[in-house]
Every structure is written in C-alpha cells, then in structure tokens.
C-alpha cells in the first residue's frame, strides 16, 4: 500500500534543524526558563544596548499512515503537537530584567502556539469527510499560520516583545482563557461527536 506522509511546521522566527529529542512539548505544567534558550548566541551582556528574542515555538504535524487509514481517520489530535526547540531559540539582553521580559514573551508565544494547535486540530476534525484526501489540509494550515503570525506580531508590537509587561499580560490572559474554549482539542483529547439533527 502507498504510504502517506506529511510533515508541516508553523514557524515563529527562524527555526533551525534540531534534534527532535531535545524539543519541549507544550504542557500546562511547562514553564520556559532562560536555560531553555540554548543557541550559542544567547547572552546577557551589559555592554549591549539592544535586545533580541528568537523563540522556537512551532506547530509540528506528522501523519504517517496508509491511504485507507487516512480515509477512515477523523481525529488527528495526536498528530498535531506544539513544541519549543531550545537549539533554535535565543535571547540577547543587556540585563536580567529585559531578559525576563523577553522570556515572558516566549512563554506567551508557546501558549499561543498550543492555542493555534488546538484550533488546527478542530479544523482538521470538522473538515474531514470520509472520502477526503490529503489536499484538504494545506488550506487549513495556511489559514492557521496566517492567523497565528498576525496575532503574535500584534502582541509583540504592542508589548514591545514583553517589555511592556501589563500589555503582554493582557494578551497572555486572553490566550489562557481561549485555551479553555478548545479543551476538547488538546493532543490527548477526543473531540465531541456531532449531535444528529432531529
């Protein structure tokens, strides 16, 4: 049988190839720390007067199944994962205070990535028909990518990458609340079956 494989990435910033074993999978218990930014360029240096963050948060989507398996699969929740790539992540800051602000922005981005992973899972579930072929996925992916990049960009712009902590907190709280609206679309969850209309 023909084997079907897709590997899609939704990328914040520049994502470099990194060992998958080193990736951090999103979980409500995971809190990113400075030590998770493993790029060799990561540093806190009082001699610099600028700052930079590159957070390797992305949506990882992998399907490896036969055409027949794909045809009769509706729930792809377990195939979509929000991950953080430490080796592709860096922080450059002149002091601890700014580094912490940038780290808070990375935490926001990671939660935002999980939110859009859940939205993507929901879209895959709701748009998958019994005889759908794999081509239905790409337009959904592109739509999710555009929405995610736009929302992350807006938060980064308004909060100045987390330097304006009150603004970032407002954006982050909205994401946390929205995550609960999509609780049926966590990686290990089973989406609710559509009720038949009477």
C-alpha positions as CSV (number, residue, x, y, z in Angstrom):
1,X,0.0,0.0,0.0
2,X,1.1,3.5,-0.7
3,X,2.3,5.3,2.5
4,X,1.1,8.8,3.2
5,X,3.4,11.2,5.0
6,X,3.1,14.9,5.8
7,X,5.4,17.0,8.0
8,X,4.3,20.6,8.4
9,X,5.8,23.3,10.5
10,X,4.3,26.5,11.7
11,X,7.3,28.7,12.5
12,X,7.9,31.7,14.7
13,X,11.1,33.4,13.6
14,X,13.9,31.3,12.0
15,X,13.7,27.7,13.0
16,X,16.9,25.7,12.5
17,X,17.0,21.9,12.3
18,X,17.4,20.5,15.8
19,X,17.3,17.1,17.4
20,X,13.7,16.2,17.9
21,X,14.6,14.5,21.3
22,X,15.6,18.0,22.6
23,X,12.3,19.6,21.8
24,X,10.0,20.6,24.6
25,X,6.4,19.6,24.1
26,X,3.7,22.0,25.3
27,X,2.1,21.1,28.6
28,X,0.2,23.2,31.1
29,X,3.0,22.4,33.6
30,X,5.9,23.5,31.3
31,X,7.3,27.0,32.1
32,X,10.1,28.0,29.8
33,X,13.3,29.2,31.6
34,X,16.4,31.1,30.4
35,X,18.3,27.8,30.3
36,X,15.9,26.6,27.6
37,X,17.3,29.1,25.1
38,X,20.3,27.0,24.0
39,X,21.6,29.0,21.0
40,X,25.3,29.7,21.4
41,X,24.4,33.4,20.9
42,X,22.1,33.6,24.0
43,X,23.6,36.0,26.5
44,X,23.1,38.8,29.0
45,X,25.7,41.4,28.3
46,X,25.6,44.9,29.9
47,X,27.8,46.2,27.1
48,X,25.0,46.0,24.5
49,X,22.2,48.5,24.3
50,X,19.7,46.4,22.3
51,X,17.8,43.2,22.8
52,X,16.5,40.3,20.7
53,X,14.4,37.2,21.1
54,X,14.0,34.3,18.7
55,X,11.7,31.7,20.3
56,X,11.5,28.4,18.5
57,X,7.8,27.7,19.1
58,X,6.1,25.8,16.3
59,X,3.2,23.5,15.4
60,X,4.5,20.1,14.4
61,X,2.2,18.0,12.3
62,X,3.1,14.4,11.3
63,X,0.9,11.9,9.6
64,X,2.3,8.5,8.7
65,X,-0.4,6.1,7.6
66,X,-1.8,4.3,4.6
67,X,-4.4,5.9,2.3
68,X,-7.0,3.6,3.7
69,X,-6.1,4.6,7.3
70,X,-6.2,8.3,6.4
71,X,-9.6,7.9,4.7
72,X,-11.2,6.5,7.8
73,X,-9.4,8.6,10.4
74,X,-11.2,11.7,11.6
75,X,-9.4,12.6,14.8
76,X,-5.9,13.9,14.2
77,X,-5.4,15.5,17.6
78,X,-2.5,13.2,18.5
79,X,-0.7,14.1,15.2
80,X,-0.5,17.9,16.0
81,X,2.0,19.0,18.6
82,X,3.0,22.4,19.9
83,X,6.7,22.3,20.5
84,X,9.6,24.6,21.6
85,X,13.0,24.0,20.0
86,X,15.7,25.1,22.5
87,X,18.6,24.9,20.0
88,X,16.7,27.3,17.7
89,X,15.9,29.8,20.4
90,X,17.9,32.7,21.7
91,X,17.7,35.7,23.9
92,X,20.2,38.6,23.8
93,X,19.6,41.2,26.5
94,X,21.6,43.9,28.4
95,X,20.3,42.9,31.8
96,X,18.2,40.3,33.7
97,X,15.1,42.5,33.8
98,X,14.9,42.7,30.0
99,X,15.8,39.0,29.6
100,X,12.9,38.1,31.9
101,X,10.6,40.3,29.9
102,X,11.7,38.5,26.7
103,X,11.3,35.2,28.4
104,X,7.7,36.1,29.3
105,X,7.0,36.9,25.7
106,X,8.4,33.5,24.7
107,X,6.0,31.9,27.3
108,X,3.1,33.8,25.7
109,X,4.2,32.6,22.2
110,X,4.4,29.0,23.4
111,X,0.8,29.1,24.9
112,X,-0.3,30.9,21.7
113,X,1.2,28.0,19.7
114,X,-0.8,25.5,21.7
115,X,-4.0,27.5,21.2
116,X,-3.5,27.5,17.4
117,X,-2.6,23.8,17.5
118,X,-6.0,23.2,19.1
119,X,-7.7,25.4,16.5
120,X,-5.9,23.5,13.8
121,X,-7.0,20.1,15.3
122,X,-10.6,21.4,15.4
123,X,-10.4,22.5,11.8
124,X,-9.0,19.1,10.7
125,X,-11.7,17.3,12.6
126,X,-14.6,19.4,11.4
127,X,-13.5,19.5,7.8
128,X,-12.5,15.8,7.4
129,X,-15.1,13.8,5.4
130,X,-14.9,10.0,5.0
131,X,-13.5,10.3,1.5
132,X,-11.4,13.4,2.0
133,X,-8.0,13.3,0.5
134,X,-4.9,14.8,2.0
135,X,-5.2,18.0,-0.1
136,X,-7.9,19.4,2.3
137,X,-5.2,20.0,4.9
138,X,-3.0,22.7,3.3
139,X,-5.6,25.5,3.0
140,X,-6.4,24.9,6.7
141,X,-2.8,25.0,7.6
142,X,-2.2,28.2,5.7
143,X,-5.1,29.9,7.3
144,X,-3.9,28.9,10.8
145,X,-0.4,30.1,10.0
146,X,-1.6,33.5,8.9
147,X,-3.8,34.0,12.0
148,X,-1.0,32.8,14.4
149,X,1.6,35.0,12.8
150,X,-0.7,38.0,12.8
151,X,-1.7,37.6,16.4
152,X,1.9,37.0,17.6
153,X,3.0,40.0,15.7
154,X,0.4,42.3,17.2
155,X,1.3,41.2,20.7
156,X,5.0,41.6,20.0
157,X,4.4,45.1,18.6
158,X,2.1,46.4,21.3
159,X,4.0,44.9,24.2
160,X,7.4,45.6,22.7
161,X,8.3,41.9,23.0
162,X,7.1,41.8,26.6
163,X,9.0,45.0,27.8
164,X,5.5,46.5,28.5
165,X,4.5,43.8,30.9
166,X,1.0,45.0,31.5
167,X,0.2,44.8,27.8
168,X,1.7,41.4,27.5
169,X,-0.2,40.1,30.5
170,X,-3.4,41.3,28.8
171,X,-2.6,39.3,25.6
172,X,-1.5,36.3,27.6
173,X,-4.6,36.2,29.8
174,X,-6.8,36.2,26.6
175,X,-4.9,33.2,25.2
176,X,-5.2,31.3,28.5
177,X,-8.9,31.9,28.6
178,X,-9.3,30.9,25.0
179,X,-7.4,27.6,25.6
180,X,-10.2,26.5,27.8
181,X,-12.7,27.1,24.9
182,X,-10.7,24.5,23.0
183,X,-10.2,21.9,25.8
184,X,-11.7,19.1,23.6
185,X,-8.8,19.6,21.2
186,X,-5.8,19.0,23.4
187,X,-3.4,16.5,22.0
188,X,-4.7,13.6,24.0
189,X,-8.4,14.6,23.9
190,X,-11.3,13.1,21.9
191,X,-13.4,15.7,20.1
192,X,-17.1,15.6,20.9
193,X,-19.2,13.8,18.3
194,X,-21.6,16.0,16.3
195,X,-25.1,15.5,17.5
196,X,-27.6,14.4,14.9
197,X,-30.2,16.9,14.0
198,X,-33.7,15.8,14.7
